[in-house]
Amino acid sequence: MQVELDPYEFQNLLTVIAQEELNKSGIKQQTGSLFRSCQVTVEGTAEEPVYVLEFNDYGLFLDAGVQGTLSGRTGAGYDGQSYRYSGQFKMIGGNLPYGARVNIYKFGIEPRPWVQNAIDAITDAAAAGFEQQLTPQIEEVIVRTIESVNK
């Protein structure tokens, strides 16, 4: 018996699910760059697909939080990562207003966990999708097998 799956069929659905988890996290969209960068790609083979969640690097900083030079906390986000400003640089870059940059530099960024939630949602959706895709194919194989035995 051979049942074929198409892992690429779920790629867009899984990307949308990851973006929904990002939206649920409470991270406010300024430019939408992080949201647009959030995508699921498929690597590996059809027999052993590997789904990869990709997004702009600063998505990890928002996930785990960043400790500022004066205080702040970090949530040790996805995979136990934590970040802090070293104080070696005068100011963080970016296109935020000066006051916002000073505030972030001194007091950090509060964690807004979303990466693990996105991974869990992607895993659940992929499993459900494969199950849904497999059921009719398995039924077809069973029917063909019974028909060939009855001939």
N, CA and C atoms as an extended XYZ file, in Angstrom:
453
Properties=species:S:1:pos:R:3:atomname:S:1:resname:S:1:resid:I:1 pbc="F F F"
N         0.846       -1.183        0.000 N   MET     1
C         0.000        0.000        0.000 CA  MET     1
C         0.888        1.241        0.000 C   MET     1
N         0.557        2.187       -0.834 N   GLN     2
C         1.307        3.437       -0.897 CA  GLN     2
C         0.322        4.600       -0.905 C   GLN     2
N         0.526        5.504        0.027 N   VAL     3
C        -0.306        6.702        0.122 CA  VAL     3
C         0.615        7.897       -0.029 C   VAL     3
N         0.283        8.806       -0.938 N   GLU     4
C         1.146        9.955       -1.191 CA  GLU     4
C         0.566       11.220       -0.585 C   GLU     4
N         1.430       11.992        0.031 N   LEU     5
C         1.052       13.268        0.642 CA  LEU     5
C         1.754       14.399       -0.081 C   LEU     5
N         1.144       15.524       -0.087 N   ASP     6
C         1.765       16.705       -0.670 CA  ASP     6
C         2.011       17.729        0.440 C   ASP     6
N         3.213       17.754        1.015 N   PRO     7
C         3.477       18.679        2.126 CA  PRO     7
C         3.376       20.143        1.716 C   PRO     7
N         3.586       20.442        0.436 N   TYR     8
C         3.532       21.836       -0.022 CA  TYR     8
C         2.112       22.378       -0.037 C   TYR     8
N         1.140       21.482       -0.040 N   GLU     9
C        -0.261       21.885       -0.058 CA  GLU     9
C        -0.605       22.723        1.180 C   GLU     9
N         0.074       22.498        2.272 N   PHE    10
C        -0.239       23.160        3.534 CA  PHE    10
C         0.598       24.404        3.797 C   PHE    10
N         1.538       24.686        2.945 N   GLN    11
C         2.496       25.760        3.196 CA  GLN    11
C         1.819       27.107        3.447 C   GLN    11
N         0.904       27.528        2.599 N   ASN    12
C         0.236       28.823        2.787 CA  ASN    12
C        -0.646       28.829        4.017 C   ASN    12
N        -1.364       27.734        4.250 N   LEU    13
C        -2.207       27.633        5.444 CA  LEU    13
C        -1.369       27.775        6.712 C   LEU    13
N        -0.249       27.086        6.757 N   LEU    14
C         0.605       27.126        7.949 CA  LEU    14
C         1.219       28.509        8.140 C   LEU    14
N         1.514       29.200        7.052 N   THR    15
C         2.018       30.575        7.160 CA  THR    15
C         0.959       31.470        7.788 C   THR    15
N        -0.278       31.344        7.352 N   VAL    16
C        -1.367       32.140        7.917 CA  VAL    16
C        -1.531       31.838        9.405 C   VAL    16
N        -1.418       30.579        9.784 N   ILE    17
C        -1.552       30.194       11.195 CA  ILE    17
C        -0.437       30.833       12.016 C   ILE    17
N         0.786       30.833       11.511 N   ALA    18
C         1.899       31.467       12.223 CA  ALA    18
C         1.658       32.962       12.358 C   ALA    18
N         1.168       33.605       11.311 N   GLN    19
C         0.880       35.043       11.370 CA  GLN    19
C        -0.232       35.339       12.372 C   GLN    19
N        -1.223       34.460       12.473 N   GLU    20
C        -2.284       34.646       13.456 CA  GLU    20
C        -1.736       34.587       14.872 C   GLU    20
N        -0.808       33.678       15.125 N   GLU    21
C        -0.198       33.584       16.458 CA  GLU    21
C         0.610       34.844       16.775 C   GLU    21
N         1.273       35.399       15.776 N   LEU    22
C         1.995       36.657       15.961 CA  LEU    22
C         1.009       37.762       16.332 C   LEU    22
N        -0.130       37.823       15.647 N   ASN    23
C        -1.150       38.835       15.964 CA  ASN    23
C        -1.707       38.663       17.368 C   ASN    23
N        -1.897       37.412       17.805 N   LYS    24
C        -2.449       37.143       19.138 CA  LYS    24
C        -1.492       37.555       20.255 C   LYS    24
N        -0.214       37.676       19.953 N   SER    25
C         0.798       37.931       20.978 CA  SER    25
C         0.722       39.324       21.571 C   SER    25
N         0.035       40.228       20.915 N   GLY    26
C        -0.033       41.600       21.413 CA  GLY    26
C         1.075       42.487       20.868 C   GLY    26
N         1.910       41.964       19.991 N   ILE    27
C         2.944       42.780       19.365 CA  ILE    27
C         2.257       43.701       18.372 C   ILE    27
N         2.435       44.983       18.555 N   LYS    28
C         1.785       45.955       17.679 CA  LYS    28
C         2.552       46.051       16.365 C   LYS    28
N         1.800       46.148       15.283 N   GLN    29
C         2.428       46.298       13.971 CA  GLN    29
C         2.712       47.774       13.713 C   GLN    29
N         3.971       48.076       13.474 N   GLN    30
C         4.341       49.431       13.079 CA  GLN    30
C         4.342       49.513       11.552 C   GLN    30
N         5.237       48.754       10.948 N   THR    31
C         5.340       48.755        9.481 CA  THR    31
C         4.764       47.478        8.875 C   THR    31
N         4.563       46.447        9.684 N   GLY    32
C         4.094       45.159        9.176 CA  GLY    32
C         5.218       44.300        8.637 C   GLY    32
N         6.449       44.749        8.808 N   SER    33
C         7.594       44.027        8.270 CA  SER    33
C         7.732       42.636        8.898 C   SER    33
N         7.584       42.536       10.211 N   LEU    34
C         7.696       41.241       10.877 CA  LEU    34
C         6.570       40.323       10.410 C   LEU    34
N         5.358       40.847       10.354 N   PHE    35
C         4.206       40.055        9.913 CA  PHE    35
C         4.426       39.511        8.500 C   PHE    35
N         4.871       40.366        7.602 N   ARG    36
C         5.088       39.937        6.214 CA  ARG    36
C         6.252       38.959        6.092 C   ARG    36
N         7.230       39.071        6.983 N   SER    37
C         8.385       38.173        6.903 CA  SER    37
C         8.067       36.787        7.459 C   SER    37
N         7.010       36.678        8.222 N   CYS    38
C         6.633       35.421        8.870 CA  CYS    38
C         6.062       34.463        7.834 C   CYS    38
N         6.785       33.358        7.588 N   GLN    39
C         6.320       32.384        6.605 CA  GLN    39
C         6.819       30.997        6.964 C   GLN    39
N         6.098       30.016        6.487 N   VAL    40
C         6.484       28.626        6.682 CA  VAL    40
C         6.950       28.088        5.333 C   VAL    40
N         8.122       27.493        5.332 N   THR    41
C         8.631       26.852        4.120 CA  THR    41
C         8.758       25.359        4.389 C   THR    41
N         8.811       24.576        3.317 N   VAL    42
C         8.925       23.130        3.440 CA  VAL    42
C        10.283       22.712        2.909 C   VAL    42
N        11.004       22.010        3.728 N   GLU    43
C        12.286       21.439        3.320 CA  GLU    43
C        12.190       19.929        3.487 C   GLU    43
N        13.212       19.225        3.134 N   GLY    44
C        13.183       17.773        3.241 CA  GLY    44
C        12.533       17.159        2.011 C   GLY    44
N        11.934       16.005        2.204 N   THR    45
C        11.314       15.271        1.101 CA  THR    45
C         9.823       15.106        1.364 C   THR    45
N         9.113       14.596        0.367 N   ALA    46
C         7.680       14.337        0.538 CA  ALA    46
C         7.462       13.282        1.618 C   ALA    46
N         8.389       12.333        1.733 N   GLU    47
C         8.274       11.289        2.752 CA  GLU    47
C         8.605       11.825        4.144 C   GLU    47
N         9.525       12.757        4.219 N   GLU    48
C         9.932       13.331        5.499 CA  GLU    48
C        10.029       14.848        5.373 C   GLU    48
N         8.872       15.513        5.307 N   PRO    49
C         8.912       16.976        5.190 CA  PRO    49
C         9.357       17.630        6.496 C   PRO    49
N        10.032       18.748        6.366 N   VAL    50
C        10.437       19.552        7.517 CA  VAL    50
C         9.861       20.940        7.295 C   VAL    50
N         9.002       21.363        8.201 N   TYR    51
C         8.404       22.689        8.105 CA  TYR    51
C         9.261       23.663        8.891 C   TYR    51
N         9.625       24.770        8.248 N   VAL    52
C        10.521       25.746        8.859 CA  VAL    52
C         9.782       27.076        8.974 C   VAL    52
N         9.731       27.599       10.199 N   LEU    53
C         9.137       28.909       10.443 CA  LEU    53
C        10.242       29.946       10.298 C   LEU    53
N        10.060       30.880        9.367 N   GLU    54
C        11.057       31.926        9.124 CA  GLU    54
C        10.440       33.285        9.393 C   GLU    54
N        11.243       34.204        9.937 N   PHE    55
C        10.787       35.566       10.195 CA  PHE    55
C        12.011       36.437       10.447 C   PHE    55
N        11.804       37.759       10.410 N   ASN    56
C        12.900       38.690       10.673 CA  ASN    56
C        13.509       38.406       12.043 C   ASN    56
N        14.813       38.610       12.150 N   ASP    57
C        15.536       38.288       13.377 CA  ASP    57
C        14.954       38.957       14.624 C   ASP    57
N        14.470       40.190       14.490 N   TYR    58
C        14.014       40.877       15.689 CA  TYR    58
C        12.746       40.259       16.267 C   TYR    58
N        12.136       39.326       15.541 N   GLY    59
C        11.007       38.580       16.098 CA  GLY    59
C        11.395       37.817       17.346 C   GLY    59
N        12.652       37.352       17.419 N   LEU    60
C        13.127       36.670       18.629 CA  LEU    60
C        13.264       37.639       19.796 C   LEU    60
N        13.698       38.873       19.514 N   PHE    61
C        13.813       39.862       20.588 CA  PHE    61
C        12.446       40.184       21.167 C   PHE    61
N        11.444       40.283       20.309 N   LEU    62
C        10.089       40.554       20.778 CA  LEU    62
C         9.528       39.353       21.526 C   LEU    62
N         9.886       38.167       21.106 N   ASP    63
C         9.427       36.939       21.750 CA  ASP    63
C        10.010       36.808       23.159 C   ASP    63
N        11.302       36.997       23.278 N   ALA    64
C        11.984       36.764       24.549 CA  ALA    64
C        12.069       38.000       25.424 C   ALA    64
N        11.957       39.182       24.820 N   GLY    65
C        12.177       40.402       25.566 CA  GLY    65
C        13.657       40.733       25.601 C   GLY    65
N        13.964       41.954       25.954 N   VAL    66
C        15.352       42.403       26.032 CA  VAL    66
C        15.507       43.201       27.313 C   VAL    66
N        16.513       42.863       28.092 N   GLN    67
C        16.770       43.601       29.319 CA  GLN    67
C        17.511       44.886       28.977 C   GLN    67
N        17.035       46.001       29.523 N   GLY    68
C        17.665       47.284       29.267 CA  GLY    68
C        18.931       47.470       30.088 C   GLY    68
N        19.609       48.602       29.879 N   THR    69
C        20.854       48.867       30.611 CA  THR    69
C        20.589       49.207       32.068 C   THR    69
N        19.422       49.785       32.378 N   LEU    70
C        19.104       50.143       33.760 CA  LEU    70
C        18.253       49.080       34.451 C   LEU    70
N        17.357       48.503       33.735 N   SER    71
C        16.490       47.490       34.322 CA  SER    71
C        15.742       46.789       33.202 C   SER    71
N        14.662       46.188       33.563 N   GLY    72
C        13.855       45.478       32.575 CA  GLY    72
C        13.971       44.002       32.811 C   GLY    72
N        13.174       43.277       32.078 N   ARG    73
C        13.220       41.836       32.254 CA  ARG    73
C        13.159       41.157       30.907 C   ARG    73
N        13.663       39.977       30.906 N   THR    74
C        13.606       39.181       29.697 CA  THR    74
C        12.919       37.879       30.046 C   THR    74
N        12.172       37.356       29.149 N   GLY    75
C        11.351       36.192       29.440 CA  GLY    75
C        11.981       34.870       29.085 C   GLY    75
N        13.261       34.876       28.718 N   ALA    76
C        13.892       33.641       28.267 CA  ALA    76
C        12.949       32.933       27.310 C   ALA    76
N        12.746       33.542       26.168 N   GLY    77
C        11.755       33.102       25.193 CA  GLY    77
C        12.055       31.768       24.569 C   GLY    77
N        11.669       31.617       23.317 N   TYR    78
C        11.785       30.351       22.613 CA  TYR    78
C        13.183       29.765       22.775 C   TYR    78
N        13.230       28.512       23.124 N   ASP    79
C        14.489       27.772       23.257 CA  ASP    79
C        15.373       28.344       24.358 C   ASP    79
N        14.767       29.024       25.345 N   GLY    80
C        15.509       29.523       26.498 CA  GLY    80
C        16.414       30.712       26.221 C   GLY    80
N        16.195       31.399       25.126 N   GLN    81
C        17.048       32.525       24.779 CA  GLN    81
C        16.676       33.751       25.606 C   GLN    81
N        17.681       34.517       25.966 N   SER    82
C        17.429       35.801       26.625 CA  SER    82
C        18.426       36.815       26.083 C   SER    82
N        17.999       38.070       26.088 N   TYR    83
C        18.808       39.117       25.477 CA  TYR    83
C        18.878       40.314       26.422 C   TYR    83
N        19.978       41.080       26.302 N   ARG    84
C        20.096       42.323       27.060 CA  ARG    84
C        21.004       43.271       26.298 C   ARG    84
N        20.770       44.553       26.524 N   TYR    85
C        21.656       45.560       25.940 CA  TYR    85
C        22.908       45.609       26.799 C   TYR    85
N        24.050       45.634       26.159 N   SER    86
C        25.313       45.582       26.895 CA  SER    86
C        25.694       46.922       27.498 C   SER    86
N        25.181       48.002       26.950 N   GLY    87
C        25.582       49.318       27.424 CA  GLY    87
C        26.816       49.842       26.711 C   GLY    87
N        27.375       49.058       25.808 N   GLN    88
C        28.572       49.482       25.079 CA  GLN    88
C        28.241       50.471       23.971 C   GLN    88
N        26.995       50.497       23.548 N   PHE    89
C        26.595       51.385       22.475 CA  PHE    89
C        25.764       52.513       23.045 C   PHE    89
N        25.856       53.680       22.430 N   LYS    90
C        25.144       54.842       22.947 CA  LYS    90
C        23.636       54.715       22.765 C   LYS    90
N        23.199       54.187       21.629 N   MET    91
C        21.765       54.134       21.391 CA  MET    91
C        21.455       53.067       20.351 C   MET    91
N        20.293       52.479       20.491 N   ILE    92
C        19.861       51.517       19.484 CA  ILE    92
C        19.462       52.266       18.231 C   ILE    92
N        19.514       51.619       17.111 N   GLY    93
C        19.158       52.255       15.840 CA  GLY    93
C        17.684       52.128       15.553 C   GLY    93
N        17.362       52.237       14.309 N   GLY    94
C        15.972       52.084       13.902 CA  GLY    94
C        15.321       53.403       13.577 C   GLY    94
N        14.083       53.315       13.153 N   ASN    95
C        13.377       54.519       12.756 CA  ASN    95
C        12.350       54.965       13.796 C   ASN    95
N        12.478       54.452       15.022 N   LEU    96
C        11.598       54.893       16.101 CA  LEU    96
C        11.986       56.308       16.539 C   LEU    96
N        11.044       57.045       17.124 N   PRO    97
C        11.391       58.360       17.662 CA  PRO    97
C        12.478       58.232       18.739 C   PRO    97
N        13.253       59.291       18.896 N   TYR    98
C        14.382       59.275       19.828 CA  TYR    98
C        13.948       58.877       21.237 C   TYR    98
N        12.851       59.423       21.720 N   GLY    99
C        12.383       59.112       23.069 CA  GLY    99
C        12.070       57.632       23.251 C   GLY    99
N        11.461       57.028       22.249 N   ALA   100
C        11.145       55.599       22.315 CA  ALA   100
C        12.424       54.773       22.334 C   ALA   100
N        13.410       55.177       21.526 N   ARG   101
C        14.680       54.434       21.499 CA  ARG   101
C        15.399       54.526       22.839 C   ARG   101
N        15.378       55.707       23.451 N   VAL   102
C        16.011       55.868       24.770 CA  VAL   102
C        15.311       54.970       25.784 C   VAL   102
N        13.998       54.974       25.769 N   ASN   103
C        13.224       54.169       26.709 CA  ASN   103
C        13.532       52.675       26.543 C   ASN   103
N        13.585       52.202       25.310 N   ILE   104
C        13.896       50.794       25.056 CA  ILE   104
C        15.311       50.480       25.506 C   ILE   104
N        16.250       51.353       25.205 N   TYR   105
C        17.649       51.128       25.565 CA  TYR   105
C        17.814       51.037       27.081 C   TYR   105
N        17.161       51.909       27.812 N   LYS   106
C        17.315       51.933       29.273 CA  LYS   106
C        16.497       50.854       29.974 C   LYS   106
N        15.256       50.645       29.496 N   PHE   107
C        14.352       49.776       30.247 CA  PHE   107
C        13.991       48.473       29.537 C   PHE   107
N        14.481       48.308       28.335 N   GLY   108
C        14.312       47.040       27.640 CA  GLY   108
C        12.984       46.897       26.925 C   GLY   108
N        12.739       45.689       26.476 N   ILE   109
C        11.515       45.328       25.770 CA  ILE   109
C        10.869       44.189       26.541 C   ILE   109
N         9.615       44.362       26.896 N   GLU   110
C         8.902       43.305       27.613 CA  GLU   110
C         8.654       42.126       26.677 C   GLU   110
N         8.819       40.905       27.190 N   PRO   111
C         8.605       39.736       26.323 CA  PRO   111
C         7.159       39.608       25.875 C   PRO   111
N         6.997       39.230       24.633 N   ARG   112
C         5.682       38.945       24.056 CA  ARG   112
C         5.802       37.593       23.339 C   ARG   112
N         5.750       36.518       24.117 N   PRO   113
C         5.973       35.188       23.528 CA  PRO   113
C         4.991       34.874       22.414 C   PRO   113
N         5.530       34.425       21.301 N   TRP   114
C         4.688       34.042       20.164 CA  TRP   114
C         5.297       32.899       19.358 C   TRP   114
N         6.612       32.720       19.402 N   VAL   115
C         7.275       31.740       18.539 CA  VAL   115
C         6.827       30.315       18.875 C   VAL   115
N         6.880       29.921       20.149 N   GLN   116
C         6.481       28.555       20.519 CA  GLN   116
C         5.006       28.322       20.227 C   GLN   116
N         4.177       29.338       20.469 N   ASN   117
C         2.756       29.213       20.155 CA  ASN   117
C         2.550       28.978       18.661 C   ASN   117
N         3.320       29.695       17.842 N   ALA   118
C         3.216       29.519       16.388 CA  ALA   118
C         3.660       28.118       15.986 C   ALA   118
N         4.739       27.649       16.570 N   ILE   119
C         5.237       26.301       16.251 CA  ILE   119
C         4.208       25.243       16.643 C   ILE   119
N         3.621       25.394       17.833 N   ASP   120
C         2.605       24.429       18.277 CA  ASP   120
C         1.390       24.446       17.352 C   ASP   120
N         0.939       25.634       16.950 N   ALA   121
C        -0.224       25.753       16.070 CA  ALA   121
C         0.077       25.168       14.690 C   ALA   121
N         1.293       25.386       14.192 N   ILE   122
C         1.702       24.834       12.903 CA  ILE   122
C         1.715       23.311       12.966 C   ILE   122
N         2.261       22.770       14.037 N   THR   123
C         2.329       21.313       14.207 CA  THR   123
C         0.931       20.710       14.233 C   THR   123
N         0.032       21.314       15.008 N   ASP   124
C        -1.341       20.807       15.099 CA  ASP   124
C        -2.048       20.873       13.747 C   ASP   124
N        -1.893       22.000       13.057 N   ALA   125
C        -2.571       22.164       11.761 CA  ALA   125
C        -2.009       21.201       10.719 C   ALA   125
N        -0.704       20.993       10.718 N   ALA   126
C        -0.098       20.065        9.753 CA  ALA   126
C        -0.580       18.645       10.016 C   ALA   126
N        -0.615       18.243       11.290 N   ALA   127
C        -1.085       16.893       11.623 CA  ALA   127
C        -2.540       16.702       11.199 C   ALA   127
N        -3.386       17.687       11.487 N   ALA   128
C        -4.798       17.604       11.104 CA  ALA   128
C        -4.944       17.578        9.580 C   ALA   128
N        -4.152       18.383        8.893 N   GLY   129
C        -4.211       18.427        7.437 CA  GLY   129
C        -3.789       17.115        6.798 C   GLY   129
N        -2.709       16.527        7.330 N   PHE   130
C        -2.262       15.248        6.791 CA  PHE   130
C        -3.298       14.163        7.054 C   PHE   130
N        -3.890       14.194        8.241 N   GLU   131
C        -4.922       13.208        8.561 CA  GLU   131
C        -6.104       13.342        7.599 C   GLU   131
N        -6.494       14.577        7.336 N   GLN   132
C        -7.605       14.830        6.426 CA  GLN   132
C        -7.255       14.386        4.999 C   GLN   132
N        -6.000       14.608        4.600 N   GLN   133
C        -5.563       14.232        3.260 CA  GLN   133
C        -5.407       12.710        3.139 C   GLN   133
N        -5.001       12.060        4.227 N   LEU   134
C        -4.767       10.615        4.192 CA  LEU   134
C        -6.052        9.799        4.149 C   LEU   134
N        -7.078       10.228        4.864 N   THR   135
C        -8.284        9.424        5.016 CA  THR   135
C        -8.879        8.974        3.693 C   THR   135
N        -9.148        9.870        2.733 N   PRO   136
C        -9.724        9.385        1.470 CA  PRO   136
C        -8.783        8.471        0.689 C   PRO   136
N        -7.491        8.735        0.780 N   GLN   137
C        -6.544        7.892        0.051 CA  GLN   137
C        -6.508        6.482        0.635 C   GLN   137
N        -6.541        6.383        1.957 N   ILE   138
C        -6.535        5.065        2.603 CA  ILE   138
C        -7.823        4.319        2.270 C   ILE   138
N        -8.948        5.035        2.300 N   GLU   139
C       -10.225        4.404        1.951 CA  GLU   139
C       -10.196        3.858        0.523 C   GLU   139
N        -9.618        4.625       -0.383 N   GLU   140
C        -9.532        4.197       -1.776 CA  GLU   140
C        -8.687        2.937       -1.912 C   GLU   140
N        -7.569        2.878       -1.201 N   VAL   141
C        -6.702        1.699       -1.246 CA  VAL   141
C        -7.438        0.488       -0.686 C   VAL   141
N        -8.189        0.672        0.392 N   ILE   142
C        -8.941       -0.444        0.988 CA  ILE   142
C        -9.996       -0.947        0.011 C   ILE   142
N       -10.746       -0.037       -0.613 N   VAL   143
C       -11.781       -0.426       -1.573 CA  VAL   143
C       -11.156       -1.186       -2.741 C   VAL   143
N       -10.049       -0.702       -3.282 N   ARG   144
C        -9.383       -1.390       -4.405 CA  ARG   144
C        -8.911       -2.782       -3.999 C   ARG   144
N        -8.391       -2.877       -2.772 N   THR   145
C        -7.909       -4.176       -2.291 CA  THR   145
C        -9.066       -5.172       -2.171 C   THR   145
N       -10.184       -4.722       -1.599 N   ILE   146
C       -11.356       -5.604       -1.454 CA  ILE   146
C       -11.879       -6.004       -2.821 C   ILE   146
N       -11.955       -5.057       -3.757 N   GLU   147
C       -12.447       -5.352       -5.099 CA  GLU   147
C       -11.546       -6.347       -5.814 C   GLU   147
N       -10.248       -6.249       -5.626 N   SER   148
C        -9.320       -7.175       -6.297 CA  SER   148
C        -9.423       -8.573       -5.700 C   SER   148
N        -9.742       -8.683       -4.426 N   VAL   149
C        -9.885       -9.997       -3.783 CA  VAL   149
C       -11.193      -10.650       -4.235 C   VAL   149
N       -12.257       -9.848       -4.419 N   ASN   150
C       -13.569      -10.382       -4.803 CA  ASN   150
C       -13.641      -10.800       -6.266 C   ASN   150
N       -12.661      -10.454       -7.080 N   LYS   151
C       -12.695      -10.789       -8.515 CA  LYS   151
C       -12.295      -12.198       -8.755 C   LYS   151
